[in-house]
Amino acid sequence: MELTPGKKKVLIWYILIVSLMCVHPPWTKSKHAARLEIKENAGYDFVFDPPYGINTQIDFSRLFVQIIAASGVFGVLALRTKKEE
């Protein structure tokens, strides 16, 4: 299967967007209160400079959902890209 110029553009944009998602992932803060762990959104920040806080971690489930959504959108765009004749 050969990539057409239109599909190459879609693939390049997909790689760029997913890379940016991974470099600036979603973060969560954890709080512990009476045997409960409460997680709240801590925003998006650079992967090597996490948001301020002691119990912050990357929210991999939300990052995974974002990557799946981007894959679906860019997959549809790639399928709708017309072949050059």
C-alpha positions as CSV (number, residue, x, y, z in Angstrom):
1,M,0.0,0.0,0.0
2,E,1.5,3.3,-1.1
3,L,0.8,6.5,0.8
4,T,-0.7,9.3,-1.3
5,P,0.5,12.8,-0.5
6,G,-2.8,13.5,1.2
7,K,-2.5,10.5,3.4
8,K,1.1,11.4,4.2
9,K,-0.1,14.8,5.5
10,V,-2.8,13.2,7.6
11,L,-0.2,10.7,9.1
12,I,2.3,13.6,9.8
13,W,-0.4,15.6,11.6
14,Y,-1.5,12.5,13.5
15,I,2.1,11.8,14.7
16,L,2.5,15.5,15.7
17,I,-0.8,15.7,17.6
18,V,-0.2,12.4,19.5
19,S,3.4,13.4,20.3
20,L,2.1,16.7,21.8
21,M,-0.4,14.8,23.8
22,C,2.3,12.6,25.2
23,V,4.6,15.5,25.9
24,H,1.9,17.5,27.7
25,P,-0.2,14.7,29.4
26,P,-3.1,15.1,31.8
27,W,-2.2,14.9,35.5
28,T,-4.1,14.0,38.6
29,K,-3.6,14.9,42.3
30,S,-4.3,12.3,44.9
31,K,-5.6,13.1,48.4
32,H,-6.1,10.6,51.1
33,A,-8.9,11.0,53.6
34,A,-10.1,8.2,56.0
35,R,-9.3,5.2,53.9
36,L,-10.4,7.0,50.7
37,E,-8.2,8.1,47.9
38,I,-9.7,11.1,46.1
39,K,-8.2,11.9,42.7
40,E,-8.8,15.3,41.1
41,N,-7.7,16.9,37.8
42,A,-4.4,18.7,38.0
43,G,-4.5,20.0,34.4
44,Y,-2.0,19.5,31.6
45,D,1.7,20.1,32.0
46,F,5.1,19.2,30.5
47,V,6.0,15.6,31.2
48,F,9.3,16.5,32.8
49,D,7.9,19.4,34.9
50,P,4.8,18.0,36.6
51,P,2.3,20.3,38.3
52,Y,3.1,21.6,41.7
53,G,2.1,19.1,44.4
54,I,3.3,16.1,46.3
55,N,0.9,13.4,45.0
56,T,0.7,14.2,41.3
57,Q,0.8,11.5,38.6
58,I,0.0,11.2,34.9
59,D,-3.6,10.2,34.2
60,F,-2.8,7.3,31.8
61,S,-6.5,6.3,31.4
62,R,-7.5,9.8,30.1
63,L,-4.3,10.0,27.9
64,F,-5.3,6.6,26.4
65,V,-8.8,7.8,25.6
66,Q,-7.4,10.9,24.0
67,I,-5.0,8.9,21.8
68,I,-7.9,6.5,20.8
69,A,-10.1,9.5,19.9
70,A,-7.3,11.1,17.9
71,S,-6.7,7.7,16.1
72,G,-10.4,7.5,15.2
73,V,-10.5,11.1,13.9
74,F,-7.3,10.8,11.9
75,G,-8.3,7.3,10.7
76,V,-11.5,8.7,9.2
77,L,-9.6,11.6,7.7
78,A,-7.1,9.1,6.1
79,L,-10.0,7.0,4.7
80,R,-11.8,10.0,3.3
81,T,-8.6,11.4,1.6
82,K,-9.1,10.9,-2.1
83,K,-6.5,9.2,-4.3
84,E,-4.8,11.3,-6.9
85,E,-5.4,10.2,-10.4
